Each structure stands twice: as C-alpha cells, then as structure tokens.
C-alpha cells in the first residue's frame, strides 16, 4: 500500500522538488550533481530513497530510461506553492490571510522592491474583483 499524498514537503523533499521543477525531468545523477554544487553531499542510495518516497506520495512519476529511471513532477511548482501556502495559512494562522501577512511584515525581512510588488498585486487583485 502506498503512502498517503502529503500536502507539504519535508525540507529535503522540497529541495529535491525544486531541482526537479527547474529541470522538468531528472535522473538521480542530475540530482546528485546539483546538490553537490550546492554543498549538499548525499549518497546515491539516499537520493534514491527520497525519490522513492516522493513517488509513493504521488509527487513524482518515474519512467525507465535504459538502466536508470527519470523522475518528473506530477504537479507544477505554482500549484504546489499554492497548496503549501494554503496549508500554512490553515495550520498556522487559522485561515486568516491578514494574520499571515502581518506576521510577514513583523519579521522585518521585506525589501522595498518586494513591498512595491505586493502593493501592485493588491491593486491588480482589487481591480479584477471589481470587474
């Protein structure tokens, strides 16, 4: 019996998914190479285990390519991002977007360019709501 599909990723799973989303389809060797470039040294067996877990959870599909497997995401990054944000919103902020945004502002880690982008997104959303 397979694992239940989890809405969220562990830190390592998300790191793998980011590599896979960027590449589209990858081999274990590609992941090994990218993680090594980032200073992350995992064994081939560890990489295969994490990929296997992601397949079991339904986040990846795999296909045989000669003696190796190629892994491909089942969902696009944007869809996964929205799912993770919704999960965080529900679990940490009791569904309140304003509390989540307030926590972001309280962290004092917002750059001026990000603040401008947020203002533009709000204006665009308000305009679309009026139409």
DOGUVO-171939 format. One line per 10 residues: number of its first residue (from 1); their letters; for each residue x, y, z of C-alpha. Coordinates in Angstrom, 1 decimal, padded with zeros to 4 digits. Example, Ala and Ser with C-alpha at 12.3 -4.5 7.8 and 13.67 -1.06 7.14 Angstrom:
2
1	as	012.3:-004.5:007.8 | 013.7:-001.1:007.1 $
This chain:
131
1	xxxxxxxxxx	000.0:000.0:000.0 | 001.4:003.4:-001.0 | 001.9:006.4:001.3 | -000.8:009.0:001.6 | -000.2:012.0:-000.5 | 001.0:014.7:001.8 | 000.2:018.4:001.1 | 003.5:019.6:002.4 | 007.1:018.6:001.8 | 009.9:017.9:004.3 $
11	xxxxxxxxxx	012.9:020.3:003.9 | 014.8:017.7:001.9 | 011.8:016.7:-000.3 | 011.3:020.4:-001.1 | 014.9:020.8:-002.0 | 014.6:017.8:-004.4 | 011.3:019.1:-005.9 | 012.9:022.5:-006.6 | 015.7:020.8:-008.6 | 013.1:018.7:-010.4 $
21	xxxxxxxxxx	010.7:021.5:-011.2 | 013.6:023.6:-012.6 | 014.8:020.7:-014.8 | 011.5:019.2:-015.7 | 012.7:015.6:-015.7 | 015.8:014.3:-014.0 | 018.0:011.3:-013.3 | 019.4:010.5:-009.9 | 022.8:011.6:-011.3 | 021.5:015.0:-012.1 $
31	xxxxxxxxxx	020.1:015.5:-008.6 | 023.4:014.3:-007.2 | 025.3:016.8:-009.3 | 023.1:019.8:-008.5 | 023.0:019.0:-004.7 | 026.8:018.6:-004.7 | 027.1:022.1:-006.4 | 025.0:023.4:-003.5 | 027.3:021.9:-001.0 | 024.9:019.1:-000.1 $
41	xxxxxxxxxx	026.6:015.7:-000.2 | 024.1:012.7:-000.2 | 024.8:009.2:-001.2 | 023.2:007.7:-004.3 | 021.2:005.4:-002.0 | 019.8:008.4:000.0 | 018.8:010.1:-003.2 | 017.1:007.0:-004.5 | 015.2:006.6:-001.2 | 014.0:010.2:-001.2 $
51	xxxxxxxxxx	012.9:010.0:-004.8 | 011.1:006.7:-004.0 | 009.2:008.4:-001.1 | 008.2:011.3:-003.4 | 006.9:008.7:-006.0 | 005.0:006.9:-003.2 | 003.5:010.2:-002.0 | 002.3:010.9:-005.6 | 004.5:014.0:-006.2 | 006.6:012.3:-008.9 $
61	xxxxxxxxxx	006.3:009.8:-011.6 | 009.2:007.8:-013.0 | 010.0:006.0:-016.2 | 012.7:003.7:-017.1 | 015.4:005.1:-019.4 | 017.8:002.2:-020.1 | 019.1:001.0:-016.8 | 018.1:004.2:-015.0 | 014.9:006.0:-014.0 | 013.9:009.5:-015.0 $
71	xxxxxxxxxx	011.7:011.4:-012.5 | 009.1:014.0:-013.4 | 006.8:016.1:-011.2 | 003.1:015.3:-011.2 | 002.2:018.9:-010.4 | 003.6:022.3:-011.5 | 005.6:024.4:-009.0 | 002.9:027.1:-008.9 | 000.2:024.6:-008.0 | 002.4:023.1:-005.2 $
81	xxxxxxxxxx	003.3:026.6:-003.9 | -000.4:027.5:-003.6 | -001.1:024.2:-001.8 | 001.8:024.8:000.7 | 000.6:028.4:001.3 | -003.0:027.2:001.9 | -001.7:024.5:004.3 | 000.4:027.1:006.2 | -002.5:029.5:006.3 | -004.8:026.9:007.7 $
91	xxxxxxxxxx	-002.4:025.3:010.2 | -000.5:028.4:011.5 | -002.9:031.3:011.1 | -006.3:029.6:011.5 | -007.2:030.6:007.9 | -006.6:034.3:008.4 | -004.6:035.8:005.5 | -004.3:039.1:007.3 | -002.6:037.4:010.3 | -000.2:035.7:007.9 $
101	xxxxxxxxxx	000.6:038.9:006.1 | 001.0:040.7:009.5 | 003.5:038.0:010.6 | 005.4:038.6:007.4 | 005.6:042.3:008.0 | 006.5:041.8:011.6 | 009.5:039.7:010.5 | 011.0:043.0:009.1 | 012.5:041.0:006.2 | 010.6:042.7:003.4 $
111	xxxxxxxxxx	012.7:044.5:000.9 | 011.4:047.8:-000.6 | 011.1:046.1:-004.1 | 009.0:043.3:-002.5 | 006.8:045.8:-000.8 | 006.2:047.6:-004.1 | 005.4:044.2:-005.8 | 002.9:043.4:-003.0 | 001.2:046.7:-003.4 | 000.9:046.1:-007.2 $
121	xxxxxxxxxx	-000.5:042.6:-006.6 | -003.1:044.0:-004.2 | -004.1:046.7:-006.7 | -004.4:044.2:-009.5 | -006.5:041.9:-007.3 | -008.8:044.7:-006.3 | -009.2:045.7:-010.0 | -010.0:042.1:-011.0 | -012.6:041.8:-008.2 | -014.4:044.9:-009.4 $
131	x	-014.8:043.6:-012.9 $
